[in-house]
Amino acid sequence: MVGKFYAIKNEDSIKIGTMISTFFAIVVAGGCYFLGGFGRLFTTQEVVSREGFDSVVPTMLSGLGDVLIAIVLILVLSASMSTLSSLVLTSSSTLTLDFIGTFKKKKSTEKQNMVILRLFVAVFIIISAVIAIVQAKSKVTFIAQLMGISWGALSGAFLAPFLYGLYWKKTTRASVAASFIFGVGIMIIQLCISLGLFHVSGGILGFIFKNSLYSGVFAMLASIIIVPLVSLVTQKTSPSGVDEMFSCYNRKVYVPARDILTDEEK
C-alpha cells in the first residue's frame, strides 16, 4: 500500500486512483460479503460442521456448467500464483535484508543476499505446497480459517500504526511495536485454539476467541487504543525528523478558485 501511494505522480493521478481504488474496493468487499451470504443457500450448518468452511465455495460452483467452472479455475489459479509470487518475494526479501541483515556485523554482499533470498523462496514454496497437499489428501480443512487468522493478524498489527502514523506526530516506535506484538499475539492464540491445542469457553474470552472474525475485529479495535496510549508514555522512542516528515502539510499549495471553498461559501 505504501508503494502504491509513493507511485502517485501528480494531482490528476490522485483523482484517477481514488476512483479506481474505490470501485475496486466496492467490487471486492461487496463480492466477498454477498458470496458469504449466498453461501448459506447452497449448504447447511451440518455440512459445514462436518466438511469445514472450505467446502462452501466448491458446493456453490458444482452447479455451474463446464465452461464457467473452467473460467473460475483459471481465475483462481492466476490469482493464487500472483499472490504466492508476491508474498514469497516480499517475505524472503524482508527476512534476508531487514531481519537477518540487522544481526550481521559484516555487511553481506549482493551475491550472498541473493543466495539467501533464493533459499527462503524455495522454503516458502515448499511450505505452501505441503499445506496444499495435506489439505487435499486429508479431512483437515483449514484454508478459510488460515485466511481469517492471517488477515486478522495483518489488520490488528498495521491498521493503527498506519492510521496514526499518517496524521499524528506523537506516534512512537514503541507503540508500533506494541501494536505488532498484540495483533500477532492475539491471532496466534486464535490459531492454537483453532488447531485444538487448548480451548476457551464462556465469558469475554470465549466471545473474543469464538472464531478468527471475532478475534480479528478485537485486535483491530484494541490496536486503535493501544497505539495512542503507549505513545503518550513512550515519547522518548519518537523517531527523529518527525517535524520534517510532517512539513508537507504546512506547504502552501495553489489551486484554482473553483476547487476550494472560502469561509463565506462554507
MOZINOR-V883678 format. One record per residue. N is the residue number from 1. SS is DSSP state (2 for helix, 1 for strand, 0 for the rest). BURIAL is + if it has 9 or more other ideal C-beta (glycine too) atoms within 8 Angstrom, else -. D_LAST is the distance of its C-alpha to the last C-alpha in whole Angstrom. Layout:
N/SS/BURIAL/D_LAST ; N/SS/BURIAL/D_LAST
//
This chain:
1/0/-/33 ; 2/2/-/33 ; 3/2/-/35 ; 4/2/-/33 ; 5/2/-/30 ; 6/2/-/32 ; 7/0/-/33 ; 8/0/-/30 ; 9/0/-/30 ; 10/0/-/27 ; 11/2/-/23 ; 12/2/-/25 ; 13/2/+/27 ; 14/2/+/24 ; 15/2/-/23 ; 16/2/-/26 ; 17/2/+/27 ; 18/2/-/24 ; 19/2/-/25 ; 20/2/-/29 ; 21/2/-/28 ; 22/2/-/26 ; 23/2/-/29 ; 24/2/-/32 ; 25/2/-/31 ; 26/2/-/30 ; 27/2/-/34 ; 28/2/-/35 ; 29/2/-/34 ; 30/2/-/34 ; 31/2/-/38 ; 32/2/-/39 ; 33/2/-/38 ; 34/2/-/39 ; 35/2/+/42 ; 36/2/-/43 ; 37/2/-/42 ; 38/2/+/45 ; 39/2/+/47 ; 40/0/-/48 ; 41/0/-/49 ; 42/0/+/52 ; 43/0/+/53 ; 44/0/-/54 ; 45/2/-/54 ; 46/2/-/57 ; 47/2/+/57 ; 48/2/+/54 ; 49/2/-/56 ; 50/2/-/59 ; 51/2/-/58 ; 52/0/+/55 ; 53/0/-/51 ; 54/0/+/52 ; 55/2/+/54 ; 56/2/+/51 ; 57/2/+/50 ; 58/2/-/54 ; 59/2/+/54 ; 60/2/+/51 ; 61/2/+/53 ; 62/0/-/56 ; 63/0/-/56 ; 64/0/-/54 ; 65/0/-/57 ; 66/2/-/58 ; 67/2/-/56 ; 68/2/-/53 ; 69/2/+/54 ; 70/2/-/55 ; 71/2/-/52 ; 72/2/+/50 ; 73/2/-/53 ; 74/2/-/52 ; 75/2/-/48 ; 76/2/-/49 ; 77/2/-/51 ; 78/2/-/49 ; 79/2/-/46 ; 80/2/-/49 ; 81/2/-/50 ; 82/2/-/47 ; 83/2/-/46 ; 84/2/+/49 ; 85/2/-/49 ; 86/2/-/46 ; 87/2/+/46 ; 88/2/+/50 ; 89/2/+/49 ; 90/2/-/46 ; 91/2/+/48 ; 92/2/+/51 ; 93/2/+/49 ; 94/2/+/48 ; 95/2/+/51 ; 96/2/+/53 ; 97/2/+/50 ; 98/2/-/48 ; 99/2/+/51 ; 100/2/+/54 ; 101/2/+/53 ; 102/2/-/52 ; 103/2/-/56 ; 104/0/-/58 ; 105/0/-/59 ; 106/0/-/60 ; 107/0/-/57 ; 108/0/+/58 ; 109/0/-/59 ; 110/2/-/57 ; 111/2/-/60 ; 112/2/-/60 ; 113/2/+/57 ; 114/2/-/57 ; 115/2/-/60 ; 116/2/+/58 ; 117/2/+/55 ; 118/2/+/58 ; 119/2/-/59 ; 120/2/+/56 ; 121/2/+/55 ; 122/2/-/59 ; 123/2/-/58 ; 124/2/+/55 ; 125/2/+/56 ; 126/2/-/60 ; 127/2/-/58 ; 128/2/+/55 ; 129/2/-/59 ; 130/2/-/60 ; 131/2/-/58 ; 132/2/-/58 ; 133/2/-/61 ; 134/2/+/62 ; 135/2/+/59 ; 136/2/-/61 ; 137/2/-/64 ; 138/0/-/64 ; 139/0/-/62 ; 140/0/-/60 ; 141/0/+/56 ; 142/0/+/53 ; 143/2/-/51 ; 144/2/+/48 ; 145/2/+/49 ; 146/2/-/49 ; 147/2/-/45 ; 148/2/+/44 ; 149/2/+/45 ; 150/2/+/44 ; 151/2/+/41 ; 152/2/+/40 ; 153/2/+/42 ; 154/2/+/39 ; 155/2/+/36 ; 156/2/+/38 ; 157/2/+/38 ; 158/2/+/35 ; 159/2/+/32 ; 160/2/+/32 ; 161/2/+/33 ; 162/2/+/30 ; 163/2/+/27 ; 164/2/+/28 ; 165/2/+/29 ; 166/2/-/26 ; 167/2/-/24 ; 168/0/+/26 ; 169/0/-/28 ; 170/0/+/31 ; 171/0/+/32 ; 172/0/+/36 ; 173/2/+/39 ; 174/2/+/40 ; 175/2/+/38 ; 176/2/+/38 ; 177/2/-/41 ; 178/2/+/41 ; 179/2/+/39 ; 180/2/+/41 ; 181/2/-/44 ; 182/2/+/43 ; 183/2/+/41 ; 184/2/+/44 ; 185/2/-/47 ; 186/2/+/45 ; 187/2/+/46 ; 188/2/+/49 ; 189/2/+/50 ; 190/2/+/49 ; 191/2/+/51 ; 192/2/+/54 ; 193/2/+/54 ; 194/2/+/53 ; 195/0/-/56 ; 196/0/-/58 ; 197/0/-/59 ; 198/0/-/58 ; 199/0/-/56 ; 200/0/-/54 ; 201/0/-/54 ; 202/0/-/52 ; 203/2/-/50 ; 204/2/-/46 ; 205/2/-/48 ; 206/2/+/49 ; 207/2/-/46 ; 208/2/+/44 ; 209/0/+/47 ; 210/0/-/48 ; 211/0/+/47 ; 212/2/+/45 ; 213/2/+/42 ; 214/2/+/41 ; 215/2/+/42 ; 216/2/+/40 ; 217/2/+/37 ; 218/2/+/38 ; 219/2/+/39 ; 220/2/+/35 ; 221/2/-/34 ; 222/2/+/36 ; 223/2/+/35 ; 224/2/+/32 ; 225/2/-/33 ; 226/2/+/36 ; 227/2/+/34 ; 228/2/+/32 ; 229/2/+/35 ; 230/2/+/38 ; 231/2/+/35 ; 232/2/-/35 ; 233/2/-/39 ; 234/0/+/40 ; 235/2/+/38 ; 236/2/-/41 ; 237/2/-/40 ; 238/0/+/37 ; 239/0/-/38 ; 240/0/-/38 ; 241/0/-/35 ; 242/2/+/32 ; 243/2/-/30 ; 244/2/-/31 ; 245/2/-/30 ; 246/2/+/27 ; 247/2/-/26 ; 248/2/-/25 ; 249/2/-/21 ; 250/2/-/22 ; 251/0/-/23 ; 252/0/-/20 ; 253/0/-/20 ; 254/0/-/19 ; 255/0/-/17 ; 256/0/-/17 ; 257/2/-/14 ; 258/2/-/13 ; 259/2/-/13 ; 260/0/-/10 ; 261/0/-/6 ; 262/0/-/6 ; 263/0/-/5 ; 264/0/-/5 ; 265/0/-/4 ; 266/0/-/0
//
